[in-house]
Amino acid sequence: MNNYYAVNPVDFNERMGRFGFVLILLVVWSLFWKGLALWHAGRRGQPGWFVIMLILNTVGILDIIYLFAVLKLKFSDLFSTKA
């Protein structure tokens, strides 16, 4: 019997545990930046940016570029309710 594809369950669980933790961190990071960027795009009446950021998932990279390079917001302005 060829056990080439056999995986040690202990190693598999350990790897998946670490991967799961990293995956959760990436999801939280992405949701944070995507939420801020979508909120600002919606309040500013920019439907093009809103749709692009809603569809594309770039782990927050496009969202951060939009917030700091396009809108030129300061970190202190991220949670401001001004349009």
N, C-alpha and C positions, 0 to 999 in steps of 0.2 A: 504494500500500500504506500502510495506516495504522500508524504506529509508536507509537501512543499508549501501549501497554503495554510497549514495549521498555525494558529496564533495562540501564544500563551495568554490565557485570560487575564492574568495579573498584569502583564505588560499592556494589554489592550485597555483595561480599565484605567490604568495609570495615565496612559497617553490621552485617552478620551476625557479624563478628568481635567487635565491641563488644557486641552483643546477647548473644552466646554467653558472653562473660566475665561480664556482669551476671547472666545466667541461672544460671551456675555458682555465683556468689556467693550468690544468693538460695536456691538449693537447699541449699548448705552451711549457711547461716544457719538455714533452716527445719528441716533435719534435726537440727542441734545442739539447738535449743530443743525440738523435738518429742520427741527422744530423752530429754532431761532430764525433761520434763513427764510423759511416759508412764512413765518409770522411777519417778518419785515417786508417781504415781497408783497404779501397780501395787503398790508396796511399802506404801502406806497403805491398800490394799484399797478403792479408790474406782472400781468398775467403770463407773459412769456417766460420770465425767470421762474415764476411759481411752478409752471408746468414742467419746465426743464428739470428743476431740482426735485420735483415730485416723482418724476419718472426715473431719472438717473440716480443710481446709488453708487457714490464714490467714497464711501466711508468718511464723509464729512469734508472731503477736500474741496469739492465745488462749492459747498455751502460756506466754508471759511473764506474762499476766494471772493465769493459774492459779498459777504459781509464786510471784509476788510479791504479788498482791492476795488470793488465796484462801488459800494456804498461809502467807502472810506470811513467806517465807523470806528470809534475808539472802543476799547473793551468796556469802559464805563457806560457807553451808550447802548450796549447790547440789550439791556433790559428796560430801556426807556420807553415810555408809551407815546412819545412824540412821533408823528409820521414823517 
